[in-house]
Amino acid sequence: MKDHYQVLQVDRRAEREVIEKAYRALSLKYHPDVVGPARQEVATRRMQRINAAYAVLKDPAARRRYDETLGSHPG
């Protein structure tokens, strides 16, 4: 399974603004309301992963805890 950074397509050292910009771009591209009916189920699952990744990475404390689980200490 991809980690949160891979889901949002950002580097582990990415600033919060970069993470937010990536989240917005991916939301516009993959939101179930903008894809055709044949792709809605896949888009819904993808958006769930995107939302989960963003929820962790946008919060500094949650991001620190997550980075610790990866054995990564960015910065």
FIZABA-653455 format. One line per field, with one value per residue: x, y, z of N, C-alpha, C, O in turn; residue number from 1. Coordinates in pm, whole numbers, plus 50000, padded with zeros to 5 digits. Example, Ala and Ser with C-alpha at 12.3 -4.5 7.8 and 13.67 -1.06 7.14 Angstrom:
n.X [51319 / 51285]
n.Y [49431 / 49775]
n.Z [50780 / 50708]
ca.X [51230 / 51367]
ca.Y [49550 / 49894]
ca.Z [50780 / 50714]
c.X [51320 / 51290]
c.Y [49670 / 50003]
c.Z [50780 / 50787]
o.X [51424 / 51341]
o.Y [49668 / 50114]
o.Z [50846 / 50804]
seq [1 / 2]
***
This chain:
n.X [50084 / 50048 / 50225 / 50126 / 50254 / 50316 / 50058 / 49965 / 50150 / 50385 / 50701 / 50866 / 50967 / 50812 / 50663 / 50384 / 50215 / 50269 / 50173 / 49903 / 49840 / 49886 / 49690 / 49455 / 49477 / 49471 / 49220 / 49053 / 49100 / 49032 / 48790 / 48479 / 48254 / 48338 / 48425 / 48333 / 48032 / 48107 / 48349 / 48315 / 48315 / 48581 / 48700 / 48589 / 48706 / 48973 / 48964 / 48904 / 49147 / 49311 / 49194 / 49236 / 49516 / 49572 / 49447 / 49617 / 49871 / 49835 / 49817 / 50042 / 50127 / 50012 / 50137 / 50407 / 50393 / 50316 / 50537 / 50727 / 50643 / 50720 / 50984 / 51109 / 51251 / 51192 / 51344]
n.Y [49881 / 50224 / 50494 / 50790 / 51013 / 50927 / 50889 / 51153 / 51244 / 51385 / 51501 / 51378 / 51583 / 51797 / 52119 / 52247 / 52401 / 52301 / 52044 / 52099 / 52218 / 52001 / 51825 / 51966 / 51973 / 51697 / 51635 / 51780 / 51642 / 51371 / 51354 / 51200 / 51332 / 51453 / 51267 / 51026 / 50819 / 50548 / 50538 / 50611 / 50448 / 50365 / 50616 / 50708 / 50539 / 50612 / 50885 / 50858 / 50757 / 50975 / 51178 / 51070 / 51066 / 51341 / 51437 / 51347 / 51453 / 51729 / 51812 / 51912 / 51770 / 51515 / 51446 / 51431 / 51210 / 51015 / 51018 / 50914 / 50650 / 50563 / 50567 / 50786 / 51102 / 51390 / 51696]
n.Z [50000 / 49926 / 50080 / 50266 / 50157 / 49899 / 49801 / 49787 / 49614 / 49682 / 49814 / 50107 / 50256 / 50197 / 50219 / 50407 / 50244 / 49990 / 50015 / 50055 / 49808 / 49636 / 49730 / 49662 / 49381 / 49317 / 49417 / 49247 / 49015 / 49065 / 49203 / 49275 / 49172 / 48939 / 48759 / 48510 / 48518 / 48499 / 48626 / 48889 / 49124 / 49152 / 49168 / 49406 / 49598 / 49560 / 49632 / 49900 / 49997 / 49933 / 50089 / 50346 / 50358 / 50337 / 50567 / 50768 / 50693 / 50685 / 50944 / 51182 / 51419 / 51386 / 51150 / 51231 / 51406 / 51221 / 51045 / 51218 / 51234 / 50991 / 51012 / 50935 / 50945 / 50847 / 50739]
ca.X [50000 / 50124 / 50220 / 50051 / 50328 / 50297 / 49919 / 49954 / 50254 / 50475 / 50820 / 50848 / 51007 / 50725 / 50600 / 50238 / 50152 / 50285 / 50080 / 49768 / 49825 / 49875 / 49558 / 49353 / 49490 / 49423 / 49075 / 48989 / 49119 / 48977 / 48665 / 48372 / 48158 / 48391 / 48455 / 48213 / 47965 / 48179 / 48469 / 48283 / 48354 / 48727 / 48728 / 48551 / 48813 / 49093 / 48943 / 48915 / 49290 / 49362 / 49145 / 49304 / 49654 / 49572 / 49409 / 49737 / 49984 / 49807 / 49827 / 50183 / 50147 / 49979 / 50241 / 50525 / 50368 / 50317 / 50676 / 50796 / 50608 / 50794 / 51127 / 51154 / 51253 / 51222 / 51390]
ca.Y [50000 / 50348 / 50578 / 50915 / 51102 / 50877 / 50915 / 51294 / 51270 / 51490 / 51459 / 51373 / 51712 / 51901 / 52216 / 52232 / 52463 / 52208 / 51934 / 52150 / 52235 / 51867 / 51775 / 52033 / 51928 / 51560 / 51637 / 51825 / 51541 / 51240 / 51357 / 51122 / 51418 / 51502 / 51156 / 50965 / 50717 / 50420 / 50547 / 50666 / 50360 / 50375 / 50752 / 50717 / 50475 / 50695 / 51005 / 50819 / 50752 / 51112 / 51248 / 51016 / 51114 / 51484 / 51456 / 51325 / 51538 / 51871 / 51838 / 51894 / 51665 / 51386 / 51419 / 51387 / 51072 / 50931 / 51008 / 50824 / 50512 / 50530 / 50572 / 50903 / 51228 / 51494 / 51827]
ca.Z [50000 / 49918 / 50199 / 50246 / 50067 / 49763 / 49763 / 49748 / 49515 / 49733 / 49884 / 50253 / 50314 / 50140 / 50308 / 50418 / 50128 / 49878 / 50044 / 50030 / 49664 / 49578 / 49768 / 49580 / 49242 / 49308 / 49440 / 49124 / 48912 / 49096 / 49281 / 49208 / 49102 / 48812 / 48668 / 48452 / 48601 / 48496 / 48710 / 49020 / 49234 / 49165 / 49214 / 49547 / 49677 / 49550 / 49712 / 50041 / 50028 / 49925 / 50208 / 50464 / 50355 / 50365 / 50708 / 50850 / 50656 / 50708 / 51088 / 51216 / 51520 / 51325 / 51052 / 51306 / 51450 / 51101 / 51001 / 51310 / 51200 / 50868 / 51040 / 50860 / 51020 / 50749 / 50786]
c.X [50088 / 50116 / 50153 / 50122 / 50313 / 50156 / 49903 / 50061 / 50344 / 50595 / 50796 / 50889 / 50920 / 50667 / 50448 / 50165 / 50159 / 50187 / 49937 / 49743 / 49808 / 49737 / 49449 / 49357 / 49436 / 49273 / 49000 / 48994 / 49040 / 48845 / 48556 / 48271 / 48208 / 48429 / 48324 / 48156 / 48042 / 48299 / 48441 / 48329 / 48505 / 48765 / 48695 / 48658 / 48941 / 49080 / 48949 / 49060 / 49351 / 49320 / 49215 / 49448 / 49661 / 49538 / 49530 / 49843 / 49960 / 49824 / 49971 / 50209 / 50120 / 50086 / 50369 / 50510 / 50374 / 50460 / 50755 / 50766 / 50681 / 50944 / 51190 / 51147 / 51291 / 51270 / 51518]
c.Y [50125 / 50425 / 50711 / 51011 / 51058 / 50905 / 51059 / 51337 / 51387 / 51425 / 51461 / 51503 / 51828 / 51990 / 52196 / 52290 / 52372 / 52091 / 51978 / 52166 / 52100 / 51808 / 51837 / 51985 / 51786 / 51552 / 51680 / 51719 / 51413 / 51240 / 51283 / 51208 / 51466 / 51391 / 51100 / 50856 / 50584 / 50420 / 50594 / 50578 / 50368 / 50513 / 50770 / 50657 / 50559 / 50821 / 50974 / 50813 / 50892 / 51190 / 51201 / 51066 / 51262 / 51511 / 51440 / 51430 / 51687 / 51910 / 51811 / 51781 / 51527 / 51347 / 51371 / 51242 / 50975 / 50910 / 50913 / 50679 / 50466 / 50523 / 50688 / 51026 / 51340 / 51621 / 51814]
c.Z [50000 / 50049 / 50165 / 50152 / 49922 / 49714 / 49714 / 49649 / 49555 / 49802 / 50035 / 50322 / 50267 / 50249 / 50305 / 50296 / 50005 / 49894 / 50013 / 49880 / 49594 / 49606 / 49679 / 49436 / 49224 / 49329 / 49315 / 49014 / 48939 / 49174 / 49204 / 49131 / 48966 / 48714 / 48614 / 48542 / 48607 / 48590 / 48852 / 49135 / 49259 / 49219 / 49361 / 49636 / 49676 / 49636 / 49861 / 50083 / 50029 / 50050 / 50334 / 50471 / 50392 / 50511 / 50799 / 50820 / 50678 / 50855 / 51133 / 51317 / 51462 / 51223 / 51120 / 51351 / 51332 / 51052 / 51090 / 51277 / 51074 / 50894 / 50967 / 50946 / 50925 / 50817 / 50850]
o.X [50191 / 50016 / 50126 / 50058 / 50299 / 50137 / 49837 / 50063 / 50374 / 50589 / 50713 / 50849 / 50950 / 50627 / 50393 / 50066 / 50065 / 50127 / 49860 / 49635 / 49726 / 49675 / 49361 / 49252 / 49364 / 49205 / 48896 / 48904 / 48986 / 48795 / 48542 / 48209 / 48129 / 48462 / 48217 / 48225 / 48039 / 48347 / 48535 / 48376 / 48549 / 48852 / 48766 / 48697 / 49008 / 49174 / 48994 / 49095 / 49432 / 49402 / 49249 / 49496 / 49746 / 49596 / 49543 / 49900 / 50055 / 49842 / 50017 / 50304 / 50196 / 50122 / 50433 / 50602 / 50431 / 50499 / 50841 / 50853 / 50702 / 51020 / 51311 / 51046 / 51407 / 51240 / 51574]
o.Y [50129 / 50421 / 50739 / 51082 / 51141 / 50941 / 51085 / 51452 / 51475 / 51309 / 51538 / 51528 / 51944 / 51944 / 52136 / 52234 / 52366 / 52046 / 51903 / 52131 / 52087 / 51748 / 51767 / 51960 / 51758 / 51470 / 51623 / 51709 / 51352 / 51133 / 51301 / 51160 / 51515 / 51419 / 51125 / 50806 / 50517 / 50313 / 50614 / 50630 / 50376 / 50525 / 50839 / 50715 / 50574 / 50860 / 51057 / 50857 / 50925 / 51259 / 51282 / 51104 / 51302 / 51601 / 51513 / 51489 / 51764 / 52028 / 51697 / 51705 / 51433 / 51230 / 51278 / 51162 / 50867 / 50798 / 50839 / 50593 / 50347 / 50480 / 50689 / 51051 / 51382 / 51649 / 51913]
o.Z [50067 / 50120 / 50048 / 50075 / 49833 / 49598 / 49613 / 49604 / 49475 / 49844 / 50083 / 50436 / 50294 / 50356 / 50213 / 50250 / 49926 / 49797 / 49953 / 49830 / 49504 / 49519 / 49629 / 49375 / 49129 / 49266 / 49281 / 48932 / 48846 / 49208 / 49083 / 49036 / 48885 / 48599 / 48670 / 48631 / 48709 / 48628 / 48929 / 49236 / 49373 / 49305 / 49433 / 49737 / 49778 / 49704 / 49939 / 50192 / 50116 / 50110 / 50420 / 50578 / 50471 / 50572 / 50898 / 50912 / 50688 / 50886 / 51125 / 51301 / 51486 / 51210 / 51071 / 51336 / 51342 / 51019 / 51041 / 51291 / 51053 / 50808 / 50941 / 51011 / 50922 / 50934 / 50896]
seq [1 / 2 / 3 / 4 / 5 / 6 / 7 / 8 / 9 / 10 / 11 / 12 / 13 / 14 / 15 / 16 / 17 / 18 / 19 / 20 / 21 / 22 / 23 / 24 / 25 / 26 / 27 / 28 / 29 / 30 / 31 / 32 / 33 / 34 / 35 / 36 / 37 / 38 / 39 / 40 / 41 / 42 / 43 / 44 / 45 / 46 / 47 / 48 / 49 / 50 / 51 / 52 / 53 / 54 / 55 / 56 / 57 / 58 / 59 / 60 / 61 / 62 / 63 / 64 / 65 / 66 / 67 / 68 / 69 / 70 / 71 / 72 / 73 / 74 / 75]
***
